[in-house]
């Protein structure tokens, strides 16, 4: 089968080959709504169109299947025949000799034929073993915007996201309950086919089952044969005190489910911290401003200042100038007992407005006395 004979799943979904998984899922959902059998009852042509859309989504939304599909589309053994450059460069990595053909080739050479027969059966067992090997699920990347105080003090934060989970209806098999996948008629369950080139052969993933060795004749109605479904999931994330804007939190096992019983991937959450009207931050240090009246600045006094740990009383010495910075030790970011930042308060003086005639005279007299 040449690449021209392979269905163009990208074209079916109206995408290009560089489409992201998010774009693939979005295109599928849009087309699935349009061509769903519930809306096209009795129209066989549109029902076939829906099956093609579903089949394209099954392949392109699965990383492993998509990789195999892309390989087949770019396979150098097309209608033009043997590519002499296949044994050099990157192409050589994707080719292996078919030992069955080698066994036939050397069958008349005594022990060599038996040796290649042994290699052939070993190769088949190895390929099938690899096909069934569990694979780890993909990681998920997302982001969350959290309040400034949650980032500074730590705490719990709840996020909701769409996650691919194992389909509850089919248990991940992709087949409608009560049915099972059948052996692929093209490869006989091997997952690979052989393209003969004279005395040699090159194995490649079966274009019928894309290397799985089986075909689902009746897809699960909930997941449409994928074995997975996008499900809303609410997760409570523990935010460590002092986390910075742009840092990531890793939640092990909260990623996509693995293949063939493999472990789940991880969830990575990029933390974006909201700005705060009262506080700003520089590393472990918290900064804020405090307004005081003119008499307190001139004669001395005190004012109340909010900190991360609650309000405190700040003493104002006589003669304090606007812009003076005061240090509140140990009132900044607290990472641990041995690592606690400070809080710096910048004082600003509030100038009185709308003085009475009497107050004005008193200020004029005071100004003359200076």
ChimeraX attribute file (.defattr): number of C-alpha atoms within 10 A of each C-alpha:
attribute: neighborCount
match mode: 1-to-1
recipient: residues
	/A:1	12
	/A:2	15
	/A:3	17
	/A:4	10
	/A:5	11
	/A:6	13
	/A:7	14
	/A:8	15
	/A:9	22
	/A:10	17
	/A:11	12
	/A:12	18
	/A:13	22
	/A:14	13
	/A:15	14
	/A:16	11
	/A:17	11
	/A:18	8
	/A:19	12
	/A:20	13
	/A:21	14
	/A:22	10
	/A:23	14
	/A:24	19
	/A:25	16
	/A:26	13
	/A:27	17
	/A:28	22
	/A:29	14
	/A:30	11
	/A:31	17
	/A:32	17
	/A:33	12
	/A:34	14
	/A:35	18
	/A:36	17
	/A:37	18
	/A:38	10
	/A:39	12
	/A:40	14
	/A:41	11
	/A:42	10
	/A:43	11
	/A:44	11
	/A:45	9
	/A:46	17
	/A:47	18
	/A:48	13
	/A:49	18
	/A:50	21
	/A:51	16
	/A:52	16
	/A:53	23
	/A:54	24
	/A:55	17
	/A:56	21
	/A:57	26
	/A:58	22
	/A:59	19
	/A:60	24
	/A:61	18
	/A:62	15
	/A:63	13
	/A:64	15
	/A:65	18
	/A:66	18
	/A:67	13
	/A:68	18
	/A:69	24
	/A:70	13
	/A:71	15
	/A:72	21
	/A:73	17
	/A:74	11
	/A:75	17
	/A:76	18
	/A:77	18
	/A:78	17
	/A:79	11
	/A:80	8
	/A:81	12
	/A:82	14
	/A:83	13
	/A:84	8
	/A:85	11
	/A:86	16
	/A:87	13
	/A:88	9
	/A:89	8
	/A:90	10
	/A:91	13
	/A:92	11
	/A:93	10
	/A:94	13
	/A:95	15
	/A:96	14
	/A:97	15
	/A:98	23
	/A:99	23
	/A:100	20
	/A:101	21
	/A:102	20
	/A:103	21
	/A:104	16
	/A:105	16
	/A:106	17
	/A:107	16
	/A:108	11
	/A:109	11
	/A:110	9
	/A:111	11
	/A:112	15
	/A:113	18
	/A:114	16
	/A:115	15
	/A:116	21
	/A:117	20
	/A:118	14
	/A:119	17
	/A:120	19
	/A:121	13
	/A:122	13
	/A:123	15
	/A:124	17
	/A:125	13
	/A:126	11
	/A:127	16
	/A:128	18
	/A:129	10
	/A:130	10
	/A:131	16
	/A:132	13
	/A:133	12
	/A:134	13
	/A:135	17
	/A:136	18
	/A:137	21
	/A:138	19
	/A:139	18
	/A:140	17
	/A:141	13
	/A:142	12
	/A:143	15
	/A:144	15
	/A:145	14
	/A:146	18
	/A:147	13
	/A:148	22
	/A:149	17
	/A:150	18
	/A:151	24
	/A:152	23
	/A:153	18
	/A:154	18
	/A:155	13
	/A:156	11
	/A:157	16
	/A:158	11
	/A:159	15
	/A:160	11
	/A:161	13
	/A:162	11
	/A:163	19
	/A:164	17
	/A:165	21
	/A:166	22
	/A:167	21
	/A:168	13
	/A:169	18
	/A:170	23
	/A:171	15
	/A:172	21
	/A:173	23
	/A:174	28
	/A:175	25
	/A:176	22
	/A:177	14
	/A:178	7
	/A:179	15
	/A:180	16
	/A:181	16
	/A:182	14
	/A:183	17
	/A:184	20
	/A:185	12
	/A:186	16
	/A:187	21
	/A:188	14
	/A:189	18
	/A:190	21
	/A:191	25
	/A:192	24
	/A:193	19
	/A:194	18
	/A:195	18
	/A:196	16
	/A:197	13
	/A:198	9
	/A:199	12
	/A:200	17
	/A:201	19
	/A:202	18
	/A:203	17
	/A:204	21
	/A:205	21
	/A:206	24
	/A:207	22
	/A:208	18
	/A:209	23
	/A:210	23
	/A:211	24
	/A:212	21
	/A:213	24
	/A:214	21
	/A:215	20
	/A:216	19
	/A:217	14
	/A:218	17
	/A:219	23
	/A:220	22
	/A:221	14
	/A:222	17
	/A:223	23
	/A:224	21
	/A:225	25
	/A:226	25
	/A:227	24
	/A:228	25
	/A:229	19
	/A:230	14
	/A:231	13
	/A:232	12
	/A:233	12
	/A:234	12
	/A:235	13
	/A:236	10
	/A:237	15
	/A:238	13
	/A:239	18
	/A:240	16
	/A:241	17
	/A:242	21
	/A:243	22
	/A:244	18
	/A:245	15
	/A:246	13
	/A:247	12
	/A:248	18
	/A:249	17
	/A:250	16
	/A:251	17
	/A:252	12
	/A:253	16
	/A:254	19
	/A:255	23
	/A:256	21
	/A:257	24
	/A:258	18
	/A:259	20
	/A:260	15
	/A:261	14
	/A:262	13
	/A:263	17
	/A:264	20
	/A:265	20
	/A:266	20
	/A:267	21
	/A:268	19
	/A:269	19
	/A:270	17
	/A:271	20
	/A:272	19
	/A:273	20
	/A:274	14
	/A:275	13
	/A:276	11
	/A:277	8
	/A:278	11
	/A:279	17
	/A:280	15
	/A:281	18
	/A:282	11
	/A:283	12
	/A:284	19
	/A:285	18
	/A:286	21
	/A:287	20
	/A:288	18
	/A:289	18
	/A:290	18
	/A:291	16
	/A:292	20
	/A:293	15
	/A:294	18
	/A:295	15
	/A:296	19
	/A:297	21
	/A:298	15
	/A:299	12
	/A:300	15
	/A:301	16
	/A:302	13
	/A:303	14
	/A:304	13
	/A:305	16
	/A:306	16
	/A:307	19
	/A:308	15
	/A:309	12
	/A:310	8
	/A:311	10
	/A:312	13
	/A:313	10
	/A:314	17
	/A:315	13
	/A:316	18
	/A:317	14
	/A:318	13
	/A:319	13
	/A:320	20
	/A:321	14
	/A:322	15
	/A:323	13
	/A:324	11
	/A:325	17
	/A:326	16
	/A:327	13
	/A:328	18
	/A:329	12
	/A:330	15
	/A:331	20
	/A:332	26
	/A:333	26
	/A:334	21
	/A:335	17
	/A:336	9
	/A:337	6
	/A:338	7
	/A:339	11
	/A:340	15
	/A:341	19
	/A:342	17
	/A:343	22
	/A:344	19
	/A:345	23
	/A:346	15
	/A:347	20
	/A:348	19
	/A:349	19
	/A:350	15
	/A:351	10
	/A:352	9
	/A:353	6
	/A:354	7
	/A:355	10
	/A:356	9
	/A:357	9
	/A:358	9
	/A:359	11
	/A:360	12
	/A:361	12
	/A:362	12
	/A:363	13
	/A:364	11
	/A:365	11
	/A:366	10
	/A:367	9
	/A:368	8
	/A:369	7
	/A:370	5
